[in-house]
Amino acid sequence: MKLKQSLTSASGVRVVLSEYEKDRQLGAVLREVDRGEPLSLAIGPEGGWTQSELEGFSSAGWVAASLGANILRAETAAIAALAVVGATRLAA
């Protein structure tokens, strides 16, 4: 699916993981929403999201969140994000 299409077709809680987000961690975002609500995560490509892509996410209502101070490879970020989702939803 093309990025532009996925910005508007995703439903529920929509979170874009960004290395530029400094204030909001993924776990904190997930604790603020209904855990039964569908969740869409956008994990960036190697090299990260462009500023234009991040602006597109923001304009489409996605929430930016971080996985922490370390920048992870795309495949590692996906695993780490799912671990946070699992831990946060089980703890609720």
Secondary structure, 3 states (H helix, E strand, C coil): CCHHHHHHHCCCEEEEECCCCCCCEHHHHHHCCCCCCCEEEECCCCCCCCHHHHHHHHHCCCEEEECCCCCCCHHHHHHHHHHHHHHHHHHC
